[in-house]
Amino acid sequence: MASEGHFGRAPVRVIYLTGTGRSGSTLLGNAIGSLPGALSAGEIRFLLRRGIAERGTCACLAPVVECPVWQPALEKTFGTVPDRDEALRLDAALTDLVRRRRVRWWASGGTSPEATKLIDLHGRLVANLAEASGATTIVDSSKIATFGALLGRSPMLDVKPVHLVRDPRAVAYSWQREVASQAAPGYAGEMERFHPGKAAAMWLHSTISVDIAFRKRGVDVIDVRYEDFVADPAAILERVATFAGCAPEIGFVRDGTLDLRTSHAAAGNPNRLRSGPISLRADTAWRSELPTRDRLMVSTLTTSHRRRHGY
């Protein structure tokens, strides 16, 4: 039985999508957020910088600081919506705490006054977001294992890690594309691009980090392959819902099409702005368009963990 967490209430359930970028976490997060009682909040890790300091747009198309669920959550957490300087100061402290090299520090129970403060802050923030939205489950697609470990330290939250994996060669190919999404209305910016070698290293590190930050500490984690989600979204969503203790009601999935609710994703890939009917299809362009040399490099660097996930 869960212990009481926030103001005498049971801890808020958080489905935490962990893994590496360009693995489909935005789409899966919004799909899980369309389950009854769930809310896709996007990448909470980047809320302070992108949502508040840079006055980013929520997926509901309102500025995050004026969003009907984020604004009251922020005001209840901070007393008022933080100004740019305060948001950047907190983001800098958070960035230092969740650097990838700190994964063993978190796994070993490392602590500091700054960590304690930010654990409490984000615990209250997520609990207040659930209260403002009426959600019983918050979906966070931040991916970074260290931030998931931070959330897991809060007694206000019940974190359920879902490890999303995708073929590392597909990930490496995606990181080379100039624009991550051409389907989000009003979005014309370019996303970051990385060399295939760096993309492979990131994929490998994120996969190892999940084991260190969660599994080796006895935290239950389920692996979800992006390719399996695209092939049979109903089965994957039922599996995730059952794992997290949510109602596996997936009437919004029909014939490979997802009828997604509008989310309140505050940061992340521009695909977070999409809602309504979305058709899923396998993206296998990497098989013909990723140069052979790059494919062999990625395959070699990721061999053991790639095979472990069936790639």
Secondary structure, 3 states (H helix, E strand, C coil): CCCCCECCECCEEEEEEEECCCCCHHHHHHHHCCCCCEEECCCHHHHHHHHHHCCCECCCCCEHHHCCCHHHHHHHHHCCCCCHHHHHHHHHHHHHHCCHHHHHHHHCCCCCHHHHHHHHHHHHHHHHHHHHHCCCEEEEEEECHHHHHHHHCCCCEEEEEEEEECCHHHHHHHHHCCCCCCCCCCCCCCCCCCCHHHHHHHHHHHHHHHHHHCHHHCCCCEEEEHHHHHHCHHHHHHHHHHHHCCCCCCCCEECCEEEECCCCCCCCCHHHHCCEEEECCCCCCHHHHCCHHHHHHHHHHCHHHHHHCCC
